[in-house]
């Protein structure tokens, strides 16, 4: 029974970048993976697409022949794929048991109320795929209360529409330092527990026209923030946050796609959501619940993420750079927002496993292999059991 991730999210949330990074990461941990491009407007993929919808229909053809705009053309193309699902099924048969990443279009209509993408996913389920929806959201939305509340509504509507195991992910978390200080800690935004605290900041944004909190706002006591004049939409704001809280479905994972640890933590969460059982021999007699709740399967706390990427980013970047220099020699300067390693975020998969007695193996290769062994200790799937496989 093959497994798959359905990668959705609004434009600019990093879907293609995520598919490229996850494909590299899975290759590094020896998990066979293929990427399927379902976006007819994505003509320059950074990953090798095993199946590309553009071989069936392109957005340019649809816009020319059907006299449609870009959004309408994407909807039409997905309807064409739904009607020609046999084409996709034949392509998937050639991939056999590969772990599949489906890179979906960014039009939110497709995963909020249009039925074609949902019907395609359900037909994939009938083929035996264990699916997990990975909904990506740019962490930039945290910089403005209105954007954050909008993203909560979008995530909630997508969860109700898709009706599948679902993970919401705040991407580009390493870029959050570039925005004004947040009035709350990161766990407030990821856990979505008591949204009433954000109402004063939302009212201020709507009444004053200031786009989101400033550095000064982060230091204002909540009692003073509540004294500020409310907007004419305050009743609507409260109704919206009460709706999100009543459903109690939305929460967020975090991701810095160029960080191996961040990618590993997210993949563990996806594995648990989709039933991809992993673990050593010691877990062979565990129940599914015990396996899911093992101590080494706990996700990274939001406070650790905040410390790494917000509170102590410069200090920890410097510590990481010094660690690299001790192990593999001088490290090139990190470009702003770039990967810490010029070779890419993940080490290339070695063709042959290096032997300890070979003196020609470089320190660089040794470091890569140590990283891979550490990841495989948690992620390798051929040493334990598969709970759901029949």
Secondary structure as the mmCIF struct_conf table of DSSP 4:
data_model
#
loop_
_struct_conf.conf_type_id
_struct_conf.id
_struct_conf.beg_label_comp_id
_struct_conf.beg_label_asym_id
_struct_conf.beg_label_seq_id
_struct_conf.end_label_comp_id
_struct_conf.end_label_asym_id
_struct_conf.end_label_seq_id
STRN STRN1 UNK A 3 UNK A 9
BEND BEND1 UNK A 10 UNK A 10
TURN_TY1_P TURN_TY1_P1 UNK A 11 UNK A 12
BEND BEND2 UNK A 13 UNK A 13
HELX_RH_AL_P HELX_RH_AL_P1 UNK A 15 UNK A 28
TURN_TY1_P TURN_TY1_P2 UNK A 29 UNK A 30
STRN STRN2 UNK A 33 UNK A 37
TURN_TY1_P TURN_TY1_P3 UNK A 40 UNK A 41
BEND BEND3 UNK A 44 UNK A 44
BEND BEND4 UNK A 46 UNK A 47
STRN STRN3 UNK A 49 UNK A 52
HELX_RH_3T_P HELX_RH_3T_P1 UNK A 53 UNK A 55
TURN_TY1_P TURN_TY1_P4 UNK A 56 UNK A 56
HELX_RH_AL_P HELX_RH_AL_P2 UNK A 59 UNK A 66
HELX_RH_AL_P HELX_RH_AL_P3 UNK A 70 UNK A 83
TURN_TY1_P TURN_TY1_P5 UNK A 84 UNK A 84
HELX_RH_AL_P HELX_RH_AL_P4 UNK A 85 UNK A 93
TURN_TY1_P TURN_TY1_P6 UNK A 94 UNK A 97
STRN STRN4 UNK A 99 UNK A 103
TURN_TY1_P TURN_TY1_P7 UNK A 108 UNK A 108
HELX_RH_AL_P HELX_RH_AL_P5 UNK A 109 UNK A 112
TURN_TY1_P TURN_TY1_P8 UNK A 113 UNK A 113
BEND BEND5 UNK A 115 UNK A 115
HELX_RH_AL_P HELX_RH_AL_P6 UNK A 116 UNK A 126
TURN_TY1_P TURN_TY1_P9 UNK A 127 UNK A 128
STRN STRN5 UNK A 130 UNK A 138
HELX_RH_3T_P HELX_RH_3T_P2 UNK A 139 UNK A 143
BEND BEND6 UNK A 144 UNK A 144
HELX_RH_AL_P HELX_RH_AL_P7 UNK A 145 UNK A 162
BEND BEND7 UNK A 164 UNK A 164
STRN STRN6 UNK A 166 UNK A 171
HELX_RH_3T_P HELX_RH_3T_P3 UNK A 173 UNK A 178
BEND BEND8 UNK A 179 UNK A 179
HELX_LH_PP_P HELX_LH_PP_P1 UNK A 180 UNK A 182
BEND BEND9 UNK A 183 UNK A 184
HELX_RH_AL_P HELX_RH_AL_P8 UNK A 186 UNK A 191
HELX_RH_3T_P HELX_RH_3T_P4 UNK A 195 UNK A 198
HELX_RH_AL_P HELX_RH_AL_P9 UNK A 199 UNK A 208
BEND BEND10 UNK A 212 UNK A 212
TURN_TY1_P TURN_TY1_P10 UNK A 215 UNK A 216
HELX_RH_3T_P HELX_RH_3T_P5 UNK A 217 UNK A 219
BEND BEND11 UNK A 220 UNK A 220
HELX_RH_AL_P HELX_RH_AL_P10 UNK A 222 UNK A 226
TURN_TY1_P TURN_TY1_P11 UNK A 227 UNK A 227
BEND BEND12 UNK A 228 UNK A 228
HELX_LH_PP_P HELX_LH_PP_P2 UNK A 229 UNK A 231
TURN_TY1_P TURN_TY1_P12 UNK A 232 UNK A 233
HELX_RH_AL_P HELX_RH_AL_P11 UNK A 234 UNK A 247
TURN_TY1_P TURN_TY1_P13 UNK A 248 UNK A 248
STRN STRN7 UNK A 252 UNK A 254
TURN_TY1_P TURN_TY1_P14 UNK A 257 UNK A 258
HELX_RH_AL_P HELX_RH_AL_P12 UNK A 260 UNK A 274
TURN_TY1_P TURN_TY1_P15 UNK A 275 UNK A 275
HELX_RH_3T_P HELX_RH_3T_P6 UNK A 281 UNK A 283
TURN_TY1_P TURN_TY1_P16 UNK A 284 UNK A 285
HELX_RH_AL_P HELX_RH_AL_P13 UNK A 288 UNK A 292
TURN_TY1_P TURN_TY1_P17 UNK A 293 UNK A 293
HELX_RH_3T_P HELX_RH_3T_P7 UNK A 295 UNK A 297
HELX_LH_PP_P HELX_LH_PP_P3 UNK A 298 UNK A 301
HELX_RH_AL_P HELX_RH_AL_P14 UNK A 302 UNK A 306
HELX_RH_PI_P HELX_RH_PI_P1 UNK A 307 UNK A 311
BEND BEND13 UNK A 312 UNK A 312
HELX_RH_AL_P HELX_RH_AL_P15 UNK A 313 UNK A 328
BEND BEND14 UNK A 329 UNK A 329
HELX_LH_PP_P HELX_LH_PP_P4 UNK A 330 UNK A 335
TURN_TY1_P TURN_TY1_P18 UNK A 336 UNK A 337
BEND BEND15 UNK A 338 UNK A 338
BEND BEND16 UNK A 340 UNK A 341
TURN_TY1_P TURN_TY1_P19 UNK A 342 UNK A 343
BEND BEND17 UNK A 345 UNK A 346
HELX_LH_PP_P HELX_LH_PP_P5 UNK A 347 UNK A 350
BEND BEND18 UNK A 351 UNK A 352
HELX_LH_PP_P HELX_LH_PP_P6 UNK A 353 UNK A 355
TURN_TY1_P TURN_TY1_P20 UNK A 356 UNK A 357
TURN_TY1_P TURN_TY1_P21 UNK A 359 UNK A 360
HELX_RH_AL_P HELX_RH_AL_P16 UNK A 363 UNK A 379
BEND BEND19 UNK A 382 UNK A 384
BEND BEND20 UNK A 387 UNK A 388
#
